[in-house]
Amino acid sequence: MIKRRDWIQAISFGLFTLNAAQAQTNFPVKPLKIVVPFGAGGVADLTARSVAQKLAEDLGQAVIIDNRPGAGGIVAAELVAKAEPDGYTLLLMSNGTAVSAGLFKNLPFNPRTDFAPVSLLGLFDMAVVVPESSPHKTLAELMAYGRAHPGKLNIGTINIGSTQHLAAELLRTQANLVAQVIPFNGTPAVLNALRGGQIDAAVEILGPLKPQISAKAVRLLGVMGESRPKDMPLVPTVRELPGLSQFNVSSWNALAAPSKTPKAIVELLNLAVGKVLSQPDLIQRMASFNVQAKSSTPAQLGQLLDSDIKRWSEVIQKAGIAPQ
């Protein structure tokens, strides 16, 4: 026989579950916020705003962008990690989130356990460029020069610990180059050093370099991702070179929620993101700033984050970069 106390507890639990399910079914009932760990106008911000506009149309609620740049993305990530886990506060996650796990000694959050992955949003290419006046006409020639002249090849990137910097370090080690990776304070400084002959090559996100490439100020030798750019089919990938078939580095953006967000809400958001990212006008809009629209399941995003944390932590250690 069921005791009265157990019966009351069972009913109470059932009512709680029903109310929670109803709340999730009605989601969203107020505006959502995407916290972006970068300033306005960059690739990540443009991606977030483009997706937010479409999500607002699909969900029937405004989706607000909250730019919180600085501190390697820690400020933005901490804000979301500690937010109410109700699906209304989301983080624009990136490969920088994975890098932070190996770059900082004491983070105020755990990049893997304090967030509930929602979906990948897009991928964007990393490029290897040289000055237009460079004698190196192909990626293979640049690699051959680096191997034949140990210590002579200088590769410029933006600041230490950035994805660009770590991608260059990964290329240096996997291509067996005895080369220097030299960090600069921002892309303009890298380009000035490149055109001034202070460095031989640079690794940078492709999108912002396109005007320089079109103006023939720099020459694009190759990209670091899995495939050639759709709008530049003659540009090879690093992985096409002998011995580098496993090389694959792309920057990415994604959405994540606080870790205790109900699974039903995460799944609802995932379906909404997948739906809007399949729309041709959004695909075209994102392609205009060199982002390949791409969704994922929450599990796939979790796997990507895990693999990137492992990879970048190893690169940081091999490069001798002291955790901050």
Buried (B, 14 or more C-beta within 10 A) or exposed (E): EEEEEEEEEEEEEEEEEEEEEEBBEEBBEEEBBBBBBBEEEBBBBBBBBBBBBBBBEBBEBBBEBBBBBEEBBBBBBBBBBEBEBBBBBBBBBBBBBBBBBBBBEEBEBEBBEBBBBBBBBBBBBBBBBBBBEBEBEBBBBBBEBBBEEEEEBBBBBBEBBBBBBBBBBBBBBBBEBEBBBBBBEEBEBBBBBBBEEBBBBBBBBBBBBBEBBEEEBBBBBBBBBEBBBEEBEEBBBBBEBEEBEEBBBBBBBBBBBBBEBBEBBBBBBBEBBBEBBEBEEBBEBBBEBBBBBBBBBBEBBBEBBEEBBEBBBEBBEEBEBEEE
